[in-house]
Amino acid sequence: MLRVGLTGNVGAGKSTVVALFASWGASIIDTDVLAREVVAAGSAALEQIREVWGDAVVAADGGLDRDAMRRIVFADPEARSKLEDILHPAIVMRCRELFVEAEARGDRIVIGVVPLLYETEMENEFDVVLLVDAPLAQRIERLVSKRGLKADEARAVAAAQMLAEEKRERADFIIDNDSDITTLERRTWETWKEIDKLSQAV
């Protein structure tokens, strides 16, 4: 089984690429989904969070009050770091469990979608890393047009992430999303064929 880590800065077009891979038979593990799963009511991670910040961050349904938590970490970088120290190991553990399940099912290609793959040092969880990238101006324009952010907000979000240039140097595969959807689909298919070949050699 080949484990592919898929990453890319905000607005690069990761979700479009992931949808294509899924349609061609890849199993998908989305760490954004796992990040919500590991703080569900009764989870060990949520209990750790409650011990640090109290009941104010627990929602009425017993899970994490994401808005309350977001306000705390947005205002306090130290709090963000503490939260990541709790969430990250829980996400990695859950990811590994899902790899085991995928292998038991006989899945050949599993794609882990990890927006902050390098920032959280998760690249070692994967056999290869694939970066979806686009020029900064295009990424900001997408955040404004598709997600409704103001231009200065979009720039601030983009500036908070590791530079795409650094990620390009470290990735095994790069899909550039700097043209139209047809071009993106063709480039993704070409990369899929390379990944498929690798998976047969594992």
Secondary structure, DSSP 8 states (H G I E B T S, - for coil): -EEEEEE--TTS-HHHHHHHHHHTT-EEEEHHHHHHHTTSTT-HHHHHHHHHH-GGGB-TTSSB-HHHHHHHHHH-HHHHHHHHHHHHHHHHHHHHHHHHHHHHHT-SEEEEE-TTTTTTT-GGGSSEEEEEE--HHHHHHHHHHHH---HHHHHHHHHTS--HHHHHHH-SEEEE--S-HHHHHHHHHHHHHHHHHHHHH-
